[in-house]
Amino acid sequence: MTNVTPISPTPPKSRFPYLKQDFAASLVVFLVALPLCVGVAVASGVPAELGLVTGIVGGIVTGLMRGSSLQVSGPAAGLTVLVFEAVQEFGLPALGAIVLATGLLQVLMGGLKVGRYFRAISVSVVEGMLAGIGLVLIAGQLYPALAAKAPDSGLGKIAGLPGAFIDSLGSTEALASFALCAGTTAVLVLWKHMSAKVRTLPGPLAAVGLATLAALVLSLPVATVEVKGLIDSIQPPPMSSLGELAGIGMLGTVLAFTLIASAESLFSAAAVDRMHDGPRTQYDKELLAQGVGNTICGLLGALPMTAVIVRSAANVQAGARTKASRVMHGVWLLLFAALLPAALGYIPIPALAGILIYSGAKLVPVRALADLWREQRGEAVILSVTAVSIVAVSMFEGVLIGLALAVIKTAWESSHVKLEVVDKGAGPVEAYLSGNATFLRLPKILDTLEALPQDRPIRLDLSGLHHLDHACRTALENWAERHSAAGTEPVRLMAA
C-alpha cells in the first residue's frame, strides 16, 4: 500500500508556514543529491562540477517554477548512457548545444500543452527504456570498479566483462578498487535495514563517506574524482556546435534527450503525486519548467536534467510541504560547489561506481517483468525487446523499436474480431462477426467465410461489430455477391 504524506489543506496564516519542515527536508535532499550529482557526471564522462551545476539549476531555477511542487530535478542516472555516448561522438563542447536544443524543444512542447500526452506513452516502453539504461549502466560502471577502461558499445561492455575480471586478479589496484565498489554497494543494500536513527543520514552519502574514509585511512591505490573548479568547468556551447544541430546524428540525439527526459520527468511526477495529498502536478507547466532548466543547463554547458524519483521521494518522506525545500537544496549545492570544491577530490571513483551500479539495478524491473509476463505477455515482450535493443544497438534506436512495437500491438488489439459460425445441419448457416473488423484481420475472415458451403443459404450478422472499415465492408459485399452457387438463396448481410 502506498504511503501518503498528509498535507494540511488549511495552512497557518504565516508568510512561511512550513519553513521548519521545508528547511529540514532540503538538507536531506541536498545530502542525497550531492553524491548522485557527482556520480552521474563522472559516469557521463564530464567534469564532476557539471553535475553540481545541473543540480543547482534544477533546484533554484526549476524549483521556483510551477508544475510539480514537491519533485526535485537534477542530473539523472537514466540519461547517463546517452550523455556518455553523445560526449564520445560529438565532444564535450557539443553537449551544451544538445541540452540547449532539448530545453527549447521542451519549452515549445510545454507551451503547446503536449505535456499531458506523454502519459499516453506505453509504460512498458518507458520501463524497457529504463531497464536497458540500467543494464548498460551496470555493465559500464563495473569497469571503473575494476580500474579498467570500458568499451564504447553496450554489447562490448557486457562481452568484455569476463576478460576485465580475469585481468583484475593480478592487479592490487583493481582488487582494491573492486573491494571499495562492492563495499559501497553493500552499504546501500543494507542501509534500509539499519535503525531509524542511523537512517536519518541518507544512504548514498553514508556509503560515499565510508568509502572515502576507508580509502584515506588504508591508503588504498584507487582513482579519485578530478577537480577543475566550478567556474573552469562551465563551457557555454560554441557557435560551431550550434551549427551542427542540423546534422542527422545530433538531431537524433536531441530527440532522444527530449523524449527520455520528458517522459522520465512526467512519470516521476505521477509517482510523486501518489506519495502525498498536496497539489497535483500540472503536466504542461512541469514540462515547461523542465525545458527552462535544460535551456539554462545548455547555456552553461552542463548535464541535462530530469525530475529524479530518488531525490523527490526523499523530499516527500523528509516532510517537505512546499517547493521551498527543493529551492533551498539547490542553494546548499551552490554553497558547497563555491566553498568546498576541493572536497570532491577525495571521493573515490569506485565508490561512485557502486552508487550507480545500485541505481542501475533499481532501474531493471525484474519482479514487475515476472508479474507482467503472467498477466500481459505482449507488454512484457515490448519491455524486454526495448531493453535488449538499447543494449544491442543504441538508446535512440532501442526506444524507437519499443515505440513501434507498442503501436503495432495496439493496432493489432484494436482490430480484434471474432467470427462465429453456427451450422445446425439443416436450414441456413448463420455467421456472426463481432469486435473491430479492419483490413489487418481481413485475410482470416475471408478464409473462414470462403470455406462455408456454397449450396446452403448463409446469413452473416454484422450487428456485433463496433467498427467496420471500408476495406472490410467492400470485401464482405464482394464475397456475398459471388459466394452462392446458382439456384441457392443469396447470402444475406444483416447489419445493426
DRENRODREN-678178 format. One line per 5 residues: number of its first residue (from 0); their letters; for each residue x negated, y, z of C-alpha. Coordinates in nm, 3 decimals, padded with zeros to 5 digits. Layout:
NUM	A	X/Y/Z; ...
This chain:
0	MTNVT	00.000/00.000/00.000; -00.136/00.345/-00.097; -00.230/00.569/00.194; -00.074/00.913/00.164; -00.221/01.209/00.347
5	PISPT	00.068/01.421/00.477; 00.059/01.792/00.397; 00.289/02.027/00.583; 00.546/02.182/00.348; 00.562/02.495/00.568
10	PPKSR	00.206/02.608/00.646; 00.141/02.851/00.932; 00.164/03.218/00.844; -00.205/03.298/00.801; -00.425/03.405/00.513
15	FPYLK	-00.634/03.088/00.550; -00.407/02.848/00.738; -00.619/02.540/00.666; -00.970/02.687/00.680; -01.089/02.446/00.951
20	QDFAA	-00.969/02.134/00.765; -01.099/02.257/00.428; -01.438/02.355/00.573; -01.487/02.011/00.728; -01.376/01.837/00.406
25	SLVVF	-01.611/02.050/00.195; -01.912/01.933/00.397; -01.812/01.569/00.346; -01.765/01.619/-00.029; -02.099/01.802/-00.051
30	LVALP	-02.278/01.511/00.118; -02.111/01.264/-00.119; -02.173/01.477/-00.428; -02.540/01.559/-00.368; -02.691/01.214/-00.433
35	LCVGV	-02.442/01.143/-00.712; -02.524/01.467/-00.896; -02.894/01.388/-00.881; -02.848/01.020/-00.968; -02.628/01.085/-01.270
40	AVASG	-02.874/01.345/-01.402; -03.177/01.117/-01.368; -02.991/00.825/-01.530; -02.884/01.056/-01.813; -03.245/01.140/-01.892
45	VPAEL	-03.223/01.509/-01.793; -03.379/01.710/-01.507; -03.219/01.635/-01.171; -03.132/02.002/-01.119; -02.894/01.997/-01.416
50	GLVTG	-02.673/01.754/-01.227; -02.656/02.006/-00.943; -02.571/02.285/-01.190; -02.273/02.084/-01.317; -02.165/02.012/-00.960
55	IVGGI	-02.188/02.382/-00.873; -01.982/02.485/-01.176; -01.731/02.208/-01.109; -01.690/02.325/-00.752; -01.691/02.703/-00.781
60	VTGLM	-01.551/02.767/-01.131; -01.319/02.473/-01.199; -01.237/02.456/-00.828; -01.091/02.806/-00.835; -00.864/02.735/-01.130
65	RGSSL	-00.516/02.589/-01.130; -00.437/02.231/-01.220; -00.501/01.972/-00.954; -00.552/02.130/-00.614; -00.750/01.853/-00.443
70	QVSGP	-00.951/01.670/-00.705; -01.321/01.756/-00.734; -01.517/01.793/-01.058; -01.883/01.733/-01.137; -02.117/01.507/-01.335
75	AAGLT	-01.969/01.158/-01.363; -02.120/00.812/-01.394; -01.862/00.745/-01.666; -02.044/00.979/-01.907; -02.399/00.876/-01.815
80	VLVFE	-02.446/00.631/-02.101; -02.305/00.869/-02.361; -02.516/01.162/-02.237; -02.831/00.948/-02.240; -02.760/00.838/-02.599
85	AVQEF	-02.693/01.198/-02.705; -03.017/01.324/-02.549; -03.216/01.042/-02.710; -03.064/01.106/-03.054; -03.033/01.484/-03.068
90	GLPAL	-03.270/01.609/-02.795; -03.211/01.788/-02.466; -03.156/02.136/-02.621; -02.864/01.996/-02.823; -02.688/01.871/-02.510
95	GAIVL	-02.576/02.224/-02.423; -02.424/02.270/-02.769; -02.235/01.939/-02.742; -02.100/02.019/-02.396; -02.008/02.374/-02.506
100	ATGLL	-01.810/02.240/-02.803; -01.645/01.984/-02.576; -01.538/02.258/-02.335; -01.398/02.479/-02.609; -01.205/02.185/-02.753
105	QVLMG	-01.060/02.109/-02.409; -00.961/02.475/-02.367; -00.786/02.462/-02.704; -00.603/02.142/-02.612; -00.503/02.285/-02.276
110	GLKVG	-00.372/02.599/-02.446; -00.173/02.385/-02.691; -00.032/02.190/-02.394; -00.150/01.846/-02.505; -00.282/01.752/-02.161
115	RYFRA	00.030/01.556/-02.075; -00.012/01.341/-02.385; -00.337/01.197/-02.254; -00.119/00.996/-02.018; 00.007/00.812/-02.327
120	ISVSV	-00.338/00.663/-02.392; -00.333/00.291/-02.323; -00.451/00.224/-01.968; -00.623/-00.090/-02.100; -00.833/00.120/-02.339
125	VEGML	-00.939/00.356/-02.059; -01.018/00.068/-01.822; -01.204/-00.112/-02.101; -01.398/00.206/-02.173; -01.497/00.239/-01.808
130	AGIGL	-01.580/-00.133/-01.787; -01.810/-00.106/-02.091; -01.976/00.201/-01.941; -02.015/00.015/-01.613; -02.182/-00.285/-01.777
135	VLIAG	-02.426/-00.069/-01.975; -02.491/00.145/-01.666; -02.572/-00.160/-01.451; -02.800/-00.309/-01.716; -02.971/00.024/-01.779
140	QLYPA	-03.035/00.100/-01.410; -03.190/-00.240/-01.343; -03.492/-00.123/-01.543; -03.587/00.174/-01.321; -03.512/-00.060/-01.031
145	LAAKA	-03.789/-00.282/-01.173; -04.016/00.015/-01.256; -03.971/-00.063/-01.626; -03.856/00.130/-01.934; -03.506/00.048/-02.056
150	PDSGL	-03.436/-00.032/-02.424; -03.212/00.212/-02.610; -02.915/-00.006/-02.709; -02.661/-00.168/-02.479; -02.730/-00.516/-02.614
155	GKIAG	-03.104/-00.450/-02.591; -03.069/-00.359/-02.224; -02.886/-00.682/-02.145; -03.107/-00.903/-02.364; -03.426/-00.759/-02.216
160	LPGAF	-03.337/-00.816/-01.850; -03.478/-01.171/-01.816; -03.814/-01.055/-01.951; -03.815/-00.749/-01.726; -03.750/-00.965/-01.419
165	IDSLG	-04.029/-01.207/-01.516; -04.274/-00.921/-01.575; -04.191/-00.770/-01.236; -04.303/-01.079/-01.046; -04.668/-00.989/-01.082
170	STEAL	-04.632/-00.619/-01.002; -04.640/-00.478/-00.648; -04.486/-00.154/-00.771; -04.198/-00.337/-00.943; -04.126/-00.557/-00.641
175	ASFAL	-04.129/-00.258/-00.403; -03.903/-00.065/-00.639; -03.656/-00.354/-00.671; -03.650/-00.410/-00.295; -03.567/-00.043/-00.238
180	CAGTT	-03.291/-00.053/-00.501; -03.145/-00.374/-00.355; -03.156/-00.227/-00.006; -02.975/00.088/-00.122; -02.703/-00.118/-00.291
185	AVLVL	-02.668/-00.339/00.017; -02.614/-00.033/00.239; -02.338/00.090/00.006; -02.168/-00.251/00.000; -02.182/-00.292/00.379
190	WKHMS	-02.106/00.069/00.471; -01.729/00.019/00.475; -01.775/-00.245/00.746; -01.951/-00.001/00.980; -01.777/00.165/01.273
195	AKVRT	-01.565/00.473/01.209; -01.817/00.691/01.394; -02.101/00.573/01.169; -01.889/00.618/00.856; -01.850/00.988/00.924
200	LPGPL	-02.176/01.006/00.727; -02.097/00.932/00.358; -02.234/00.601/00.233; -02.427/00.740/-00.070; -02.608/00.997/00.148
205	AAVGL	-02.688/00.738/00.414; -02.820/00.493/00.152; -03.042/00.751/-00.016; -03.157/00.890/00.319; -03.258/00.546/00.447
210	ATLAA	-03.434/00.462/00.120; -03.624/00.792/00.125; -03.727/00.735/00.487; -03.840/00.380/00.411; -04.045/00.494/00.111
215	LVLSL	-04.219/00.763/00.317; -04.282/00.554/00.631; -04.401/00.246/00.443; -04.582/00.447/00.173; -04.410/00.244/-00.098
220	PVATV	-04.552/00.281/-00.451; -04.225/00.391/-00.611; -04.136/00.670/-00.854; -03.960/00.977/-00.713; -03.744/01.248/-00.870
225	EVKGL	-03.936/01.505/-01.075; -03.859/01.859/-00.960; -03.868/02.154/-01.200; -03.668/02.416/-01.014; -03.312/02.527/-01.078
230	IDSIQ	-03.388/02.828/-01.300; -03.651/02.646/-01.505; -03.410/02.359/-01.576; -03.137/02.578/-01.723; -03.165/02.580/-02.102
235	PPPMS	-02.894/02.766/-02.298; -02.837/02.593/-02.634; -03.041/02.747/-02.919; -02.866/02.867/-03.233; -03.021/02.581/-03.431
240	SLGEL	-02.838/02.328/-03.211; -02.509/02.514/-03.253; -02.554/02.487/-03.630; -02.599/02.110/-03.605; -02.247/02.072/-03.462
245	AGIGM	-02.115/02.049/-03.817; -02.304/01.723/-03.866; -02.103/01.400/-03.857; -02.318/01.243/-03.584; -02.298/01.534/-03.342
250	LGTVL	-01.931/01.597/-03.421; -01.852/01.233/-03.336; -02.037/01.275/-03.006; -01.833/01.588/-02.925; -01.510/01.400/-02.992
255	AFTLI	-01.626/01.111/-02.772; -01.720/01.351/-02.491; -01.383/01.523/-02.520; -01.176/01.206/-02.523; -01.359/01.035/-02.238
260	ASAES	-01.399/01.343/-02.015; -01.036/01.448/-02.062; -00.891/01.101/-02.013; -01.105/01.032/-01.706; -01.013/01.368/-01.551
265	LFSAA	-00.640/01.331/-01.606; -00.632/00.967/-01.495; -00.823/01.075/-01.185; -00.564/01.348/-01.126; -00.283/01.091/-01.139
270	AVDRM	-00.469/00.874/-00.887; -00.534/01.167/-00.652; -00.165/01.267/-00.668; -00.078/00.926/-00.525; -00.306/00.989/-00.226
275	HDGPR	-00.131/01.299/-00.087; 00.210/01.463/-00.084; 00.095/01.815/-00.171; 00.145/01.999/-00.503; 00.139/01.773/-00.811
280	TQYDK	-00.113/01.812/-01.091; -00.026/02.046/-01.378; -00.193/01.845/-01.654; -00.224/02.116/-01.918; -00.372/02.362/-01.668
285	ELLAQ	-00.609/02.095/-01.536; -00.730/02.023/-01.890; -00.780/02.398/-01.938; -00.979/02.418/-01.612; -01.199/02.126/-01.719
290	GVGNT	-01.254/02.299/-02.053; -01.361/02.627/-01.892; -01.600/02.437/-01.664; -01.754/02.243/-01.953; -01.786/02.560/-02.160
295	ICGLL	-01.994/02.721/-01.883; -02.195/02.399/-01.835; -02.266/02.401/-02.208; -02.385/02.762/-02.198; -02.623/02.664/-01.916
300	GALPM	-02.744/02.351/-02.095; -02.615/02.130/-01.811; -02.439/01.794/-01.797; -02.072/01.759/-01.895; -01.822/01.746/-01.610
305	TAVIV	-01.514/01.545/-01.536; -01.294/01.511/-01.232; -01.459/01.240/-01.021; -01.240/01.000/-00.825; -01.513/00.919/-00.566
310	RSAAN	-01.551/01.284/-00.462; -01.179/01.353/-00.497; -01.086/01.060/-00.274; -01.345/01.171/-00.018; -01.194/01.520/-00.027
315	VQAGA	-00.840/01.397/00.043; -00.948/01.143/00.305; -01.153/01.409/00.485; -00.836/01.611/00.540; -00.859/01.879/00.270
320	RTKAS	-00.544/02.085/00.230; -00.620/02.338/-00.045; -00.865/02.396/-00.329; -01.086/02.592/-00.089; -01.259/02.268/00.011
325	RVMHG	-01.385/02.196/-00.341; -01.493/02.557/-00.392; -01.695/02.552/-00.067; -01.855/02.219/-00.166; -01.982/02.398/-00.478
330	VWLLL	-02.123/02.676/-00.260; -02.311/02.422/-00.044; -02.458/02.265/-00.360; -02.570/02.609/-00.477; -02.734/02.688/-00.144
335	FAALL	-02.913/02.353/-00.144; -03.038/02.398/-00.502; -03.155/02.752/-00.425; -03.313/02.693/-00.082; -03.424/02.329/-00.072
340	PAALG	-03.503/02.215/-00.430; -03.833/02.058/-00.320; -03.638/01.809/-00.109; -03.532/01.637/-00.433; -03.892/01.538/-00.497
345	YIPIP	-03.885/01.294/-00.204; -03.588/01.092/-00.336; -03.697/00.754/-00.480; -03.561/00.682/-00.827; -03.488/00.315/-00.734
350	ALAGI	-03.252/00.444/-00.464; -03.061/00.648/-00.722; -03.055/00.339/-00.946; -02.898/00.146/-00.660; -02.623/00.408/-00.624
355	LIYSG	-02.546/00.396/-00.995; -02.551/00.015/-01.006; -02.295/00.018/-00.726; -02.091/00.284/-00.909; -02.113/00.088/-01.234
360	AKLVP	-01.991/-00.229/-01.065; -01.684/-00.043/-00.939; -01.602/00.053/-01.298; -01.570/-00.314/-01.402; -01.216/-00.424/-01.304
365	VRALA	-01.281/-00.797/-01.257; -00.984/-00.859/-01.027; -00.750/-00.638/-01.231; -00.856/-00.819/-01.551; -00.769/-01.156/-01.399
370	DLWRE	-00.423/-01.029/-01.298; -00.373/-00.870/-01.640; -00.463/-01.197/-01.814; -00.189/-01.377/-01.624; 00.075/-01.110/-01.682
375	QRGEA	-00.006/-00.934/-02.014; -00.270/-01.114/-02.217; -00.252/-00.865/-02.502; -00.356/-00.582/-02.270; -00.632/-00.799/-02.123
380	VILSV	-00.766/-00.863/-02.474; -00.768/-00.488/-02.551; -00.955/-00.417/-02.227; -01.213/-00.690/-02.293; -01.269/-00.608/-02.660
385	TAVSI	-01.311/-00.237/-02.581; -01.570/-00.314/-02.313; -01.763/-00.563/-02.529; -01.755/-00.326/-02.828; -01.905/-00.045/-02.621
390	VAVSM	-02.185/-00.275/-02.507; -02.245/-00.425/-02.851; -02.203/-00.118/-03.075; -02.175/00.221/-02.907; -01.948/00.428/-02.689
395	FEGVL	-01.764/00.614/-02.965; -01.707/00.313/-03.191; -01.604/00.099/-02.892; -01.336/00.348/-02.787; -01.209/00.373/-03.147
400	IGLAL	-01.186/-00.006/-03.170; -00.990/-00.016/-02.843; -00.751/00.256/-02.958; -00.699/00.080/-03.291; -00.619/-00.247/-03.113
405	AVIKT	-00.371/-00.069/-02.885; -00.193/00.087/-03.185; -00.181/-00.249/-03.367; -00.043/-00.422/-03.059; 00.222/-00.154/-03.013
410	AWESS	00.321/-00.172/-03.381; 00.341/-00.550/-03.363; 00.556/-00.545/-03.049; 00.782/-00.272/-03.183; 00.851/-00.489/-03.488
415	HVKLE	00.957/-00.788/-03.279; 01.255/-00.956/-03.439; 01.443/-01.276/-03.368; 01.622/-01.484/-03.634; 01.858/-01.749/-03.501
420	VVDKG	02.027/-01.995/-03.737; 02.344/-02.183/-03.629; 02.443/-02.475/-03.854; 02.737/-02.683/-03.729; 02.716/-02.922/-04.021
425	AGPVE	03.038/-02.800/-04.177; 03.160/-02.460/-04.277; 02.936/-02.158/-04.326; 02.578/-02.137/-04.195; 02.551/-01.846/-03.952
430	AYLSG	02.227/-01.649/-03.909; 02.173/-01.376/-03.650; 01.899/-01.110/-03.671; 01.818/-00.909/-03.358; 01.543/-00.671/-03.248
435	NATFL	01.345/-00.446/-03.484; 01.319/-00.560/-03.845; 01.023/-00.393/-04.014; 00.804/-00.481/-04.311; 00.548/-00.633/-04.071
440	RLPKI	00.780/-00.929/-03.999; 00.943/-00.945/-04.343; 00.747/-01.248/-04.474; 00.852/-01.460/-04.176; 01.218/-01.350/-04.205
445	LDTLE	01.232/-01.430/-04.578; 01.061/-01.769/-04.534; 01.334/-01.872/-04.289; 01.623/-01.735/-04.498; 01.500/-01.887/-04.823
450	ALPQD	01.489/-02.228/-04.656; 01.866/-02.216/-04.589; 02.087/-02.438/-04.810; 02.198/-02.276/-05.134; 02.517/-02.482/-05.168
455	RPIRL	02.680/-02.362/-04.846; 02.836/-02.027/-04.754; 02.597/-01.812/-04.542; 02.683/-01.528/-04.307; 02.391/-01.306/-04.199
460	DLSGL	02.482/-01.097/-03.893; 02.270/-00.778/-03.860; 02.464/-00.625/-03.571; 02.195/-00.718/-03.318; 01.927/-00.508/-03.490
465	HHLDH	01.806/-00.191/-03.320; 01.614/-00.085/-03.628; 01.613/-00.196/-03.992; 01.361/-00.023/-04.215; 01.412/00.041/-04.586
470	ACRTA	01.178/-00.239/-04.698; 01.366/-00.498/-04.493; 01.710/-00.376/-04.598; 01.616/-00.389/-04.966; 01.458/-00.734/-04.934
475	LENWA	01.763/-00.876/-04.750; 02.003/-00.737/-05.007; 01.795/-00.885/-05.292; 01.783/-01.222/-05.114; 02.161/-01.218/-05.062
480	ERHSA	02.222/-01.146/-05.432; 02.006/-01.429/-05.565; 02.028/-01.698/-05.295; 02.366/-01.865/-05.352; 02.395/-02.127/-05.622
485	AGTEP	02.657/-02.086/-05.894; 03.001/-02.171/-05.765; 02.909/-02.109/-05.400; 03.055/-01.830/-05.190; 02.809/-01.534/-05.195
490	VRLMA	02.600/-01.456/-04.886; 02.785/-01.218/-04.654; 02.581/-00.944/-04.478; 02.759/-00.837/-04.158; 02.629/-00.506/-04.022
495	A	02.724/-00.333/-03.695
